[in-house]
Amino acid sequence: MSGDVLLATYLNDHHAAAVAATELARRVAAEQRGSPDGEPLRRLALDVEEDLLVLRGIMAALDVPVRGTRRVRPGSRRSSAG
């Protein structure tokens, strides 16, 4: 496998995790809105989303396309095989 393919795979794996983290951070922040932890969690969600946007910028600068990400429900199991 070439270095370009390995880098694209790594960046897309990182992107998939960043999308999941962004969705989770948003959901937790929304659930805690109005609580003492609500505002810090809202800021954290914004930081996580900013990191995702930076990653997308890096991928674009390197001409690495974003592959589609699969959504997996929390707690569900997905086989890593084919």
N, C-alpha and C positions, 0 to 999 in steps of 0.2 A: 504494500500500500504506500502511496506517495505521501509526502509530508503535507501536501495541500489537502488531500482527502482526510488525513488524520486530524488536521487542524479544523476542517469543516465539521467533522464528526464531534470533536471536542466542543466547539463553539455551539453547535446545535443541541448537544446534551446539556450544556450550561444554560442555554436559552430555555429549554424545556423546564429545567429546575427553577429558573428565574420567573417564568410565567406562573408556575405553581406557587412560588413564594409570594408573588405579588397578589395573586388571588386570595391566598390565605391571609396575608396581612390586611388586605382590604376588609375581608369578612370579619376578622377578629376586631378590627377597629370599629366597624359598624355595630357589632354586637355589644361593644363596651362603650358606645357613645353615651355620654351623660354620667359615666362612672368616673371615679378618680383616675383611673388608668386610661380613660378615653382619649384625652388629648395627646399623651405620649405615644399611644398606639396609632393615632391618626398620623402623627409626624413620622413614625417608623414606617407606616404603609407608604407614605410619600417618598421616603428615602429608598425603600425597596423598589418602588416603581421607577424612580430616577436611575437606579442601577440597571434596571432592565432596558431603559431607553439608551443608556450609555453603551451597553452590550450590543444593542441593535445598531448603533452608530459605528461601533468597531467592526461588526460584521459587514455592514455596507461599505465601509472604507476598504475592507479586504476583499470585496466582491464575493462574500460567502452568503449564499441565499439562506433564508430561514426556511427550514423544512416545517411542514405542518406538525403541530403537537397534538398528541392524543390526550383527551381528558380522562382521568381515572378518578372514580369516586374515592374519597378517603376511606380507608379500611377495606377496599376491594383488593383482590389479588389479580395480577395480570402476569401471564407467562412471558418470560423473556424469549421464548422460542418463537421463531417465525411468525 
